[in-house]
Amino acid sequence: MDTKTYYKNLLNALKIQSVQRKTVTNGPYIGDEALLQDSKVVATYAQHEHDWASSDLLVENLASEVHLVLFGGGHIALDLYHLAMDLALKVTIIDDRSEYCNPQRFPQAQCICAPFEEVLDTPQAWIRPYFIIATRGHAFDKVCLEKTLGLPHSYIGMIGSKRKVATTFEQLREEGFSESQLATVHAPIGLDIGAVTAAEIALAILGEVISVYRKTEQAVRLSEELLLRQSTGEQHIVARVIEKHGSAPCEVGFQLAVFKDFTFLGTVGGGEVEARTIEEAKSMLLNPSQSAFTKTYDLSNEKAGSLGMICGGVVTVLFQRR
């Protein structure tokens, strides 16, 4: 399967649910991999036929990065945005009022200044986002809720009093929405911490979002930006952390891609190890005959200082050509 098809299949699969990736990490076919969903292979990037049920494979659960889509750009959205930036989360703001939805107010977010219904009726590139409904009015909240319930998502939360939530739910029942659908909505939204101010409410909301993505879906989270670039079929090298011991500043699944113009996206943990990884990937790009290989970086306390690291441990990185 070619690179473009492989990553398009991965993107499409992630929009439905998490994906399992199985990778050969030793032997003559190192770097071969397959994507599975519900135990069925949806894509392979391999030189050889493999038994993907074999226990001698690296198995990872893949999901997209946490992407907050906020309906409404008011005070709570502004506090949510700042908290999300501290956590390096991806954020999209949707509001039809330009004074509440603009790059000056939300400099690191995607801002879509348009009517809520228009945005939700237009296909978006979102991959199972976390929808947070905090518009300026009950009618707008209802539109956003009924539309998002029909879209792939990881979370839906709607702000509002118990009375407002009950009224909205009753209207949706009359429109044919089931109890099981409504039961998935976090409303009133957020952890019960007695929040009063906008900042406290934002903290309660983000705490609930974190509890969802940390407790219910342990996965390697892939960058949407990287996935979209990979799906163009552009030649690149992927460097993935496949093994880690000790306190190295990374986890299995961390990855970066170096493209033919030597730009890169992603991370394997930063520091000198990342710098060396990028140089290895560049060398691989310049050597078309170089097949997939692994490289181990020893960050033991004795050697960490010489690498400019403050953490110890051992990290193994797999380099793959795409």
C-alpha positions as CSV (number, residue, x, y, z in Angstrom):
1,M,0.0,0.0,0.0
2,D,1.4,3.4,-0.9
3,T,2.0,6.2,1.8
4,K,-0.9,8.3,0.7
5,T,-3.5,5.5,0.9
6,Y,-2.1,4.2,4.1
7,Y,-2.4,7.5,6.0
8,K,-5.8,8.3,4.4
9,N,-7.0,5.0,5.7
10,L,-5.6,5.8,9.1
11,L,-7.3,9.2,9.1
12,N,-10.7,7.8,8.1
13,A,-10.4,5.0,10.7
14,L,-9.6,7.4,13.5
15,K,-12.7,9.4,12.7
16,I,-14.7,6.3,13.7
17,Q,-12.8,5.0,16.7
18,S,-9.4,4.2,18.0
19,V,-7.1,2.1,15.9
20,Q,-4.6,-0.6,16.9
21,R,-1.2,-0.5,15.2
22,K,1.0,-3.5,15.1
23,T,4.7,-3.1,14.2
24,V,7.5,-5.6,13.5
25,T,10.5,-4.3,15.6
26,N,13.2,-6.9,14.8
27,G,14.3,-9.2,12.1
28,P,14.6,-8.7,8.3
29,Y,11.2,-6.9,8.0
30,I,11.7,-4.4,10.8
31,G,9.3,-1.5,10.4
32,D,6.5,-3.4,8.7
33,E,3.2,-2.5,10.2
34,A,-0.6,-2.9,10.1
35,L,-3.6,-1.0,11.3
36,L,-6.5,-2.9,12.8
37,Q,-10.0,-1.9,13.9
38,D,-12.3,-4.3,15.6
39,S,-9.6,-7.0,14.9
40,K,-9.8,-6.4,11.2
41,V,-6.8,-5.1,9.1
42,V,-7.7,-1.7,7.6
43,A,-4.3,-0.9,6.1
44,T,-0.7,-2.3,5.9
45,Y,2.7,-0.8,5.1
46,A,4.8,-3.9,4.8
47,Q,7.4,-5.6,2.6
48,H,6.2,-9.1,3.6
49,E,3.1,-11.0,4.6
50,H,2.8,-11.3,8.3
51,D,0.6,-13.0,10.9
52,W,-0.7,-9.8,12.5
53,A,-2.1,-11.9,15.4
54,S,1.5,-12.8,16.5
55,S,2.5,-11.9,20.0
56,D,6.0,-10.9,18.8
57,L,4.9,-7.4,17.7
58,L,4.7,-4.0,19.1
59,V,1.0,-3.2,19.8
60,E,-0.2,0.4,20.3
61,N,-3.7,1.9,20.5
62,L,-3.8,5.1,18.3
63,A,-6.1,8.1,18.7
64,S,-5.9,11.6,17.5
65,E,-4.6,14.5,19.6
66,V,-7.1,16.0,22.0
67,H,-9.0,18.7,20.1
68,L,-11.4,21.0,21.9
69,V,-14.1,22.6,19.7
70,L,-15.7,25.4,21.6
71,F,-19.1,26.8,20.5
72,G,-19.1,30.3,21.8
73,G,-16.2,32.7,22.3
74,G,-17.3,34.3,25.6
75,H,-15.5,34.6,29.0
76,I,-15.6,30.8,29.7
77,A,-14.2,30.0,26.3
78,L,-11.4,32.5,26.8
79,D,-10.4,30.9,30.2
80,L,-10.7,27.4,28.7
81,Y,-8.5,28.5,25.8
82,H,-5.7,29.7,28.1
83,L,-5.9,26.5,30.2
84,A,-5.8,24.4,27.1
85,M,-2.8,26.2,25.8
86,D,-0.9,25.4,29.0
87,L,-1.7,21.7,28.3
88,A,-0.7,21.9,24.6
89,L,-4.2,21.0,23.4
90,K,-5.6,21.9,20.0
91,V,-8.5,24.4,20.1
92,T,-11.0,25.6,17.6
93,I,-13.4,28.5,18.5
94,I,-16.7,28.9,16.7
95,D,-18.9,32.0,17.0
96,D,-20.7,34.3,14.6
97,R,-19.6,37.4,16.4
98,S,-16.2,38.7,15.1
99,E,-15.4,40.5,18.3
100,Y,-15.6,37.2,20.2
101,C,-13.9,35.0,17.5
102,N,-10.7,36.4,16.1
103,P,-7.0,35.7,16.2
104,Q,-6.3,38.6,18.5
105,R,-8.5,37.1,21.2
106,F,-7.4,33.5,20.5
107,P,-4.0,33.7,18.9
108,Q,-3.1,30.0,18.9
109,A,-6.6,28.6,18.1
110,Q,-8.4,28.1,14.8
111,C,-11.1,30.7,14.7
112,I,-14.2,30.1,12.6
113,C,-16.4,33.2,12.6
114,A,-19.7,31.9,11.1
115,P,-23.2,30.8,12.2
116,F,-23.0,27.6,14.3
117,E,-25.4,25.7,12.1
118,E,-23.6,26.6,8.9
119,V,-20.3,25.4,10.4
120,L,-21.9,22.1,11.6
121,D,-23.5,21.5,8.3
122,T,-20.1,21.8,6.5
123,P,-17.7,18.8,6.5
124,Q,-14.8,19.5,8.8
125,A,-11.4,17.8,9.2
126,W,-11.9,17.2,12.9
127,I,-11.1,13.7,14.2
128,R,-13.5,12.8,17.0
129,P,-13.1,16.2,18.8
130,Y,-14.2,17.2,22.3
131,F,-17.2,19.4,21.8
132,I,-17.9,22.1,24.4
133,I,-21.2,24.0,24.0
134,A,-21.2,27.4,25.7
135,T,-23.0,29.8,23.4
136,R,-24.8,33.0,24.3
137,G,-28.3,31.5,24.2
138,H,-30.5,28.5,24.7
139,A,-31.5,28.3,21.1
140,F,-27.9,28.2,19.9
141,D,-27.0,25.6,22.5
142,K,-29.8,23.3,21.2
143,V,-28.7,23.7,17.6
144,C,-25.1,22.8,18.5
145,L,-26.2,19.8,20.6
146,E,-28.5,18.3,18.1
147,K,-25.9,18.7,15.3
148,T,-22.9,17.4,17.3
149,L,-24.8,14.3,18.5
150,G,-24.8,13.2,14.9
151,L,-21.1,13.7,14.4
152,P,-18.2,11.4,15.5
153,H,-16.9,12.7,18.8
154,S,-15.0,11.8,21.9
155,Y,-17.0,14.1,24.3
156,I,-19.9,16.5,24.3
157,G,-20.5,18.9,27.2
158,M,-23.1,21.6,27.4
159,I,-23.1,24.4,29.9
160,G,-26.3,25.4,31.6
161,S,-28.6,25.0,34.6
162,K,-30.3,21.7,35.4
163,R,-33.6,23.3,34.3
164,K,-32.2,24.5,30.9
165,V,-30.6,21.1,30.3
166,A,-33.9,19.3,31.1
167,T,-35.8,21.6,28.7
168,T,-33.3,21.1,25.9
169,F,-33.3,17.3,26.4
170,E,-37.1,17.1,26.3
171,Q,-37.2,19.0,23.1
172,L,-34.6,16.6,21.6
173,R,-36.6,13.6,22.8
174,E,-39.6,15.0,20.9
175,E,-37.4,15.2,17.8
176,G,-36.5,11.6,18.1
177,F,-33.2,11.5,19.9
178,S,-32.9,8.4,22.1
179,E,-32.1,8.2,25.9
180,S,-28.9,6.5,25.1
181,Q,-27.8,9.4,22.9
182,L,-28.7,12.0,25.5
183,A,-27.0,10.0,28.2
184,T,-23.6,10.6,26.5
185,V,-23.9,14.4,27.0
186,H,-22.1,15.9,30.0
187,A,-24.7,18.4,31.2
188,P,-24.5,20.3,33.4
189,I,-20.9,20.3,32.2
190,G,-17.8,19.9,34.3
191,L,-16.6,18.3,37.5
192,D,-18.6,19.3,40.6
193,I,-16.1,21.6,42.4
194,G,-18.6,24.3,43.3
195,A,-17.3,26.5,40.5
196,V,-18.7,30.1,40.4
197,T,-16.4,32.3,38.3
198,A,-15.7,31.9,34.6
199,A,-12.2,30.7,35.4
200,E,-13.4,28.2,37.9
201,I,-16.0,26.9,35.5
202,A,-13.4,26.5,32.8
203,L,-11.2,24.6,35.2
204,A,-14.1,22.3,36.1
205,I,-14.8,21.7,32.4
206,L,-11.2,21.0,31.5
207,G,-10.9,18.7,34.5
208,E,-13.8,16.6,33.2
209,V,-12.3,16.5,29.7
210,I,-9.0,15.3,31.1
211,S,-10.7,12.6,33.2
212,V,-12.3,11.4,29.9
213,Y,-9.2,11.2,27.8
214,R,-6.9,10.0,30.6
215,K,-9.2,7.4,32.2
216,T,-11.3,6.0,29.4
217,E,-8.9,6.0,26.4
218,Q,-5.3,5.3,27.0
219,A,-3.7,5.8,23.5
220,V,-0.8,7.1,21.5
221,R,-2.2,10.5,20.4
222,L,-1.3,11.5,16.8
223,S,-1.1,15.1,15.6
224,E,-3.9,16.0,13.1
225,E,-1.5,18.4,11.4
226,L,1.1,15.6,10.9
227,L,-1.5,13.1,9.7
228,L,-2.9,15.5,7.1
229,R,0.6,16.2,5.8
230,Q,1.5,12.4,5.7
231,S,-1.7,11.7,3.8
232,T,-0.5,13.9,0.9
233,G,2.0,11.2,0.1
234,E,5.0,13.5,0.5
235,Q,8.2,11.6,1.1
236,H,9.4,11.6,4.7
237,I,11.1,9.6,7.5
238,V,9.1,8.7,10.6
239,A,11.0,8.3,13.9
240,R,9.0,6.6,16.6
241,V,9.9,5.8,20.2
242,I,9.3,2.0,20.5
243,E,10.9,1.3,23.8
244,K,11.6,3.3,26.9
245,H,13.2,2.5,30.3
246,G,13.7,4.8,33.2
247,S,12.8,8.5,33.4
248,A,13.5,9.6,29.9
249,P,11.2,12.6,28.9
250,C,9.1,10.6,26.4
251,E,6.7,7.7,26.1
252,V,6.4,4.8,23.7
253,G,4.5,6.2,20.7
254,F,6.1,9.7,20.7
255,Q,7.1,10.4,17.0
256,L,8.3,13.0,14.6
257,A,8.5,13.1,10.9
258,V,11.2,14.7,8.8
259,F,10.2,15.6,5.3
260,K,12.2,15.9,2.1
261,D,12.6,19.7,2.5
262,F,14.0,18.9,6.0
263,T,11.1,20.5,7.9
264,F,9.8,18.3,10.7
265,L,6.6,17.9,12.8
266,G,6.2,16.1,16.1
267,T,8.6,15.2,18.9
268,V,10.4,12.3,20.4
269,G,10.9,14.1,23.7
270,G,13.1,17.1,23.0
271,G,16.7,17.8,23.9
272,E,19.8,16.3,22.4
273,V,18.2,13.0,21.7
274,E,15.6,14.8,19.5
275,A,18.4,16.7,17.7
276,R,20.3,13.5,17.0
277,T,17.1,11.8,15.9
278,I,16.4,14.5,13.4
279,E,19.9,14.3,12.0
280,E,19.6,10.5,11.6
281,A,16.3,11.0,9.8
282,K,17.9,13.6,7.4
283,S,20.7,11.1,6.7
284,M,18.2,8.4,5.9
285,L,16.4,10.8,3.5
286,L,19.6,11.4,1.7
287,N,20.3,7.6,1.4
288,P,17.4,6.0,-0.5
289,S,18.9,2.5,0.0
290,Q,18.7,2.8,3.8
291,S,16.0,0.5,5.1
292,A,14.2,0.8,8.4
293,F,16.4,0.5,11.5
294,T,16.4,1.2,15.3
295,K,18.8,3.3,17.3
296,T,19.1,3.2,21.1
297,Y,20.0,6.3,23.1
298,D,21.3,5.7,26.6
299,L,20.3,8.4,29.0
300,S,21.6,6.7,32.1
301,N,22.5,9.2,34.8
302,E,26.2,8.8,34.0
303,K,25.7,9.6,30.3
304,A,22.8,12.1,30.5
305,G,25.0,15.0,31.5
306,S,27.2,14.6,28.4
307,L,24.0,14.7,26.3
308,G,22.7,17.8,28.0
309,M,19.9,15.9,29.6
310,I,18.6,16.1,33.1
311,C,16.7,12.8,32.9
312,G,18.0,9.2,32.9
313,G,16.8,6.1,31.1
314,V,17.2,4.3,27.8
315,V,15.2,5.2,24.6
316,T,14.9,3.1,21.4
317,V,13.8,4.9,18.3
318,L,12.5,3.2,15.1
319,F,13.3,4.9,11.8
320,Q,10.9,4.2,8.9
321,R,10.8,5.5,5.3
322,R,7.5,6.7,4.0
